[in-house]
Amino acid sequence: MSTEKILIIGAGGQIGIELTAKLSEMYGSSNVVASDLKNTKAFPNNPFETLDALDGKALFDIVRKHGITHVYHLAAMLSATGEQHPMFAWKLNMESLFNVLDLAKEKHISKIYWPSSIAVFGPTTPMQNTPQYTVMEPSTIYGISKQAGERWCEWYFKKFNVDVRSLRYPGLIGWKSAPGGGTTDYAVHIFHEALKSGKYECFLSENTALPMMHMEDAIRATIEIMHAPAENIKIRGSYNLAGISFSPKDITAEIKKHIPDFSISYKPDFRQGIADSWPKSINDSEAKKDWGWHEHYDLPKLVENMLVNLKEKVGV
């Protein structure tokens, strides 16, 4: 492992902060280069490079400077923010991916991780137990770009044998960093508000069930798929990844077991339409079969973990 040199693009984001920390534990901080548009000072022990993911030359220079072998390309504009800035979201999400894929095509790097999302699905997709192979008609720019990205990843693999691996993340819930402008962000905000004020106004309706996952499970899945033997990776677009599915009403009931006076109100906004177009639960049997994936967190365990750690973090 020590011969591998890792670059994380978008290291300052919700996933990036935790993935950088975990990979640094495994490979050593000096072997994990963090990069983002600006230095968040979250990585005092890691080499850091300021990088605009759209700048292909700057990316190549960083890869050459540090002898990078593996790239985790996390930079993207997410669903809710992307609907506000559709053309830039498309440009950022697609052109930055090409910059990384082309580095692998030209043999400058040997392995890529690129995240996809349940946003690739749409209102015509079967909503319950959504299968790996199904109708995909995404209704957001984020989803459209992720669906297109999946097809490009598979094409680069088939055409140039680029070793690119991907997961379709559900909503991710973690306590170490702030969410980044997604439709599932309520499931992080709700914990902060429960501890701070004892009440929360939710931008989704109470029975809007969505697939969710604790960040620790998502980080573990990311590392497991990257460590799996290449012959086990049968899907070079992106694997379905499931954790647990719940609604705002469900998570509120679980929070009230710890904070009995917690209350929630509902004021759905434009994100409701996005959420309604997404699956309610995901079938990830292909990931289980091909490389042994299995989630650790159920809803009670997730809620307890979030409250305990956020209490400690904010000093409540």
C-alpha positions in Angstrom: 0.0 0.0 0.0 2.8 2.4 0.8 3.8 2.7 -2.8 0.4 4.1 -3.7 0.0 7.9 -3.8 -3.5 9.2 -3.6 -5.0 12.5 -4.7 -8.4 13.5 -3.4 -10.2 16.2 -5.5 -12.8 18.0 -3.5 -11.2 17.0 -0.2 -12.9 19.8 1.7 -16.5 18.5 1.0 -18.8 16.3 3.1 -17.3 13.1 1.9 -13.8 14.4 1.2 -13.0 15.4 4.8 -13.8 11.9 6.2 -12.4 10.0 3.3 -9.1 11.9 3.5 -8.8 11.2 7.2 -9.5 7.4 6.7 -7.1 7.0 3.8 -4.5 8.9 5.7 -4.8 6.4 8.6 -4.3 3.6 6.1 -1.6 4.9 3.8 0.0 7.6 5.9 -0.8 11.3 5.6 2.3 12.0 3.4 0.8 9.6 0.8 -2.6 11.3 0.6 -2.7 14.6 -1.2 -5.8 16.7 -0.4 -7.0 19.3 -3.0 -9.8 21.7 -3.2 -10.6 25.2 -4.5 -9.4 26.6 -1.1 -7.5 25.2 1.8 -10.0 24.5 4.7 -7.0 23.8 7.1 -8.7 20.5 7.8 -5.6 18.6 6.7 -2.6 19.9 8.7 -0.7 16.7 8.2 -1.4 16.1 4.5 0.2 17.7 1.4 -2.4 20.2 0.1 -2.9 21.6 -3.4 -5.2 24.4 -4.4 -7.0 23.0 -7.4 -9.9 24.0 -9.7 -11.1 20.6 -11.0 -11.8 22.2 -14.4 -8.1 23.1 -14.9 -6.7 20.0 -16.6 -3.2 21.3 -16.8 -3.1 22.1 -13.1 -4.4 18.6 -12.3 -1.7 17.0 -14.5 1.0 19.1 -12.8 -0.2 17.9 -9.4 -0.2 14.3 -10.5 3.3 14.6 -11.9 4.6 16.6 -8.9 3.4 14.0 -6.3 3.7 10.8 -8.3 0.0 10.2 -7.9 -1.3 6.7 -8.7 -4.9 6.8 -7.5 -7.4 9.7 -7.8 -10.7 10.0 -5.8 -12.6 12.6 -7.8 -15.3 14.0 -5.5 -15.7 17.5 -6.8 -19.3 18.2 -8.0 -22.2 20.5 -7.7 -25.0 18.7 -6.0 -28.7 18.3 -6.7 -30.3 21.4 -5.0 -27.5 23.8 -5.8 -27.3 22.4 -9.4 -30.9 23.3 -10.1 -30.0 26.9 -9.3 -26.9 26.9 -11.6 -27.7 24.3 -14.3 -25.1 25.1 -16.9 -22.2 25.5 -14.5 -23.3 22.3 -12.7 -23.1 20.4 -16.1 -19.8 21.9 -16.9 -18.2 21.2 -13.6 -19.6 17.7 -13.2 -18.7 16.5 -16.7 -15.5 18.3 -17.7 -13.8 17.6 -14.4 -14.5 13.9 -14.9 -13.0 14.0 -18.4 -9.9 15.6 -17.0 -9.4 12.6 -14.6 -10.4 9.9 -17.1 -8.0 11.2 -19.7 -5.1 11.1 -17.2 -5.8 7.3 -16.7 -6.3 6.8 -20.5 -2.8 8.3 -21.0 -1.4 6.0 -18.2 -0.5 8.9 -15.8 -2.6 7.3 -13.1 -3.7 3.7 -12.5 -7.0 3.8 -10.7 -10.0 6.2 -10.3 -12.9 6.5 -7.9 -15.8 8.6 -9.0 -19.1 8.8 -7.1 -22.5 8.6 -8.7 -25.8 9.0 -6.9 -29.4 7.8 -6.6 -30.1 11.0 -8.5 -29.5 9.0 -11.8 -33.0 7.6 -11.2 -36.1 9.5 -12.0 -39.9 9.5 -11.6 -40.3 6.6 -14.1 -37.9 4.4 -12.1 -39.5 1.7 -9.9 -39.5 3.4 -6.5 -39.3 0.4 -4.2 -36.2 -1.8 -4.1 -34.9 -0.1 -7.2 -32.8 -2.6 -9.1 -29.3 -2.1 -10.5 -30.6 -2.2 -14.1 -33.8 -0.2 -14.6 -35.3 2.8 -16.2 -33.2 5.9 -15.7 -34.7 9.2 -16.6 -33.3 11.7 -14.1 -35.1 15.0 -13.7 -32.2 17.1 -12.2 -29.0 18.5 -13.8 -27.1 16.7 -11.1 -28.8 13.4 -12.0 -28.4 13.9 -15.7 -24.6 14.6 -15.3 -24.2 11.6 -13.1 -26.0 9.3 -15.5 -23.9 10.6 -18.4 -20.8 10.2 -16.2 -21.6 6.5 -15.6 -21.8 5.9 -19.3 -18.5 7.7 -19.9 -16.8 5.7 -17.2 -17.9 2.4 -18.7 -16.9 3.6 -22.2 -13.4 4.5 -21.0 -13.1 1.1 -19.3 -14.2 -0.8 -22.4 -12.3 1.4 -24.9 -9.0 2.1 -22.9 -9.1 -0.3 -20.0 -9.3 2.6 -17.5 -9.8 1.1 -14.0 -12.6 3.4 -12.8 -14.9 2.4 -10.0 -18.1 4.0 -8.8 -21.0 3.8 -6.3 -24.4 5.4 -6.5 -24.6 7.0 -3.1 -27.9 7.4 -1.3 -28.3 10.4 1.1 -25.2 10.6 3.4 -25.4 11.4 7.1 -22.3 12.3 9.1 -21.4 14.6 12.0 -17.9 15.6 11.1 -18.7 18.2 8.3 -21.5 20.3 7.0 -23.7 19.0 4.1 -23.0 20.4 0.7 -26.3 21.4 -1.0 -28.2 18.2 -1.5 -31.9 17.3 -1.3 -31.2 14.8 1.5 -29.5 17.4 3.7 -32.4 17.6 6.1 -31.3 14.4 7.6 -28.1 16.1 8.8 -29.6 19.5 9.7 -32.3 17.9 11.8 -29.7 16.7 14.4 -28.1 20.1 14.7 -31.4 21.8 15.3 -32.6 19.1 17.7 -29.6 19.8 19.9 -29.6 23.5 19.4 -33.2 24.5 19.6 -35.3 21.4 20.1 -37.3 22.0 16.9 -36.8 21.8 13.2 -38.6 23.0 10.1 -38.2 20.4 7.4 -38.2 21.3 3.7 -39.6 17.8 2.8 -43.0 16.4 3.7 -43.3 14.0 6.7 -43.7 10.8 4.7 -41.0 11.4 2.1 -39.0 8.2 2.4 -35.5 8.2 0.9 -32.5 5.9 0.9 -29.9 7.1 3.4 -26.6 5.9 4.8 -24.3 6.7 7.7 -21.1 8.4 6.4 -19.0 5.7 8.0 -20.7 3.0 5.9 -20.2 5.2 2.8 -16.5 5.7 3.4 -16.0 2.0 4.1 -17.9 1.0 0.9 -15.7 3.5 -1.1 -12.5 1.9 0.2 -13.8 -1.6 -0.1 -14.7 -1.2 -3.8 -11.3 0.4 -4.5 -9.5 -2.5 -2.8 -11.5 -5.2 -4.5 -9.7 -7.3 -7.1 -10.3 -5.8 -10.6 -11.9 -9.1 -11.8 -14.6 -8.7 -9.1 -15.8 -5.3 -10.4 -18.4 -6.4 -12.9 -20.1 -3.0 -13.3 -18.0 -0.2 -14.6 -20.8 2.4 -14.7 -21.8 2.5 -11.0 -23.0 0.1 -8.3 -26.3 0.6 -6.4 -25.5 1.2 -2.8 -28.2 0.9 -0.1 -28.2 1.6 3.6 -31.5 2.3 5.3 -34.7 4.1 4.1 -36.7 6.4 6.3 -38.9 9.5 6.2 -38.7 12.7 8.2 -41.5 11.3 10.4 -39.4 8.1 11.0 -36.3 9.9 12.0 -38.2 12.3 14.2 -39.7 9.4 16.1 -36.2 8.0 16.7 -34.8 11.4 17.8 -37.7 11.8 20.3 -36.5 8.6 22.1 -33.4 10.6 23.0 -34.9 14.2 23.1 -38.6 13.8 24.1 -39.5 17.4 23.7 -38.1 17.7 20.1 -40.7 18.9 17.6 -40.8 19.2 13.8 -42.8 21.2 11.4 -43.0 20.9 7.6 -42.6 23.5 4.9 -41.8 21.7 1.6 -39.9 23.7 -1.0 -38.6 23.0 -4.5 -36.5 20.1 -3.1 -39.8 18.2 -2.5 -40.2 17.7 -6.2 -36.6 16.4 -6.5 -37.1 14.0 -3.6 -40.4 12.7 -5.1 -38.5 11.7 -8.3 -36.0 9.5 -6.4 -36.3 5.9 -5.2 -37.7 5.1 -1.7 -35.4 2.1 -1.3 -32.5 0.6 -3.2 -31.5 -3.0 -4.2 -27.7 -3.4 -3.9 -27.5 -7.1 -4.3 -25.0 -6.7 -7.1 -22.5 -5.0 -4.8 -23.1 -7.7 -2.1 -22.5 -10.4 -4.7 -19.5 -9.0 -6.5 -17.3 -7.6 -3.8 -19.0 -8.4 -0.5 -20.7 -5.2 0.5 -22.8 -5.0 3.7 -24.0 -2.0 5.7 -23.4 -1.7 9.5 -25.8 1.1 10.5 -29.6 0.8 11.0 -31.8 3.8 12.0 -31.5 3.5 15.8 -27.8 3.1 15.6 -27.4 6.0 13.2 -29.5 8.4 15.4 -27.6 7.5 18.5 -24.3 7.9 16.9 -25.1 11.3 15.4 -26.5 12.7 18.7 -23.7 11.4 20.8 -21.0 12.8 18.5 -22.6 16.1 17.8 -23.3 16.7 21.5 -19.5 16.3 22.1 -18.6 18.4 19.0 -20.8 21.4 19.8 -20.6 21.0 23.6 -24.3 20.7 24.3 
